[in-house]
Structure formats: C-alpha cells, structure tokens
Amino acid sequence: MELIKQIKQAEAQAKEIVEQARLETAKITEQAREKQVQMLAEAEAERKEAIKSAVNQAEQAGVREVESLKKQSVEQIRQVEQNARVKLEGCAVKVLEHLRETG
C-alpha cells in the first residue's frame, strides 16, 4: 500500500513538473514573441528615421547644387556680357574707322 501511495505521489509530482515546464515554455515563448515584435517595431522606426535623414540630406544637397548652378550661371552671363561689350566696342571702332576712311 505504501508503495502504491509513493508511486501515485511520484506520478502527481511528475505531472506537476510537466505542467510547470509547459507553463514556463509558454511564458518563454510569449516573451520571445513580444521581444520579436518589439525588435521589429524598433527596426521599422530606425528604417523610417534613416529614410527621413537620407531625404533631408538629399534635399540639402539639392539646395546646395541649385545655389552653385545659380552662381555659375550668373558668372557665365557676366562673362558673355563682358565678351559682347568687348566685341561691340571693337565693332564700333571698326565702323567709325570705316566711316572716317570713306567719309
């Protein structure tokens, strides 16, 4: 009788150990799932921040390039105007010389 009682007690303890292990496994699994969800959310936030930063840098680079191109175009216009003045002055001198010679 005592042996049967001990066997039943051992079975009950084994069932309790198995149930505790099952609960612990479920708890660990849930924690891992929550951690994965959290890590995915953090990764998504980092991705969005990286995109935002890249867009901001591209916008700033675009603004700098526009300013640079504006300066270049102003300089080119100034040079064309200067060359035109020089040529116009040269033409005016030639016309006046031609008028003096013919006139």
MOGI-V369091 format. One record per run of one state. SS is the DSSP state (hx for helix, st for strand, lp for the rest). FROM is the first residue (numbers start at 1). LEN is the number of residues. If there is no record, write none. Layout:
ss->SS from->FROM len->LEN
ss->SS from->FROM len->LEN
//
This chain:
ss->lp from->1 len->1
ss->hx from->2 len->101
ss->lp from->103 len->1
//
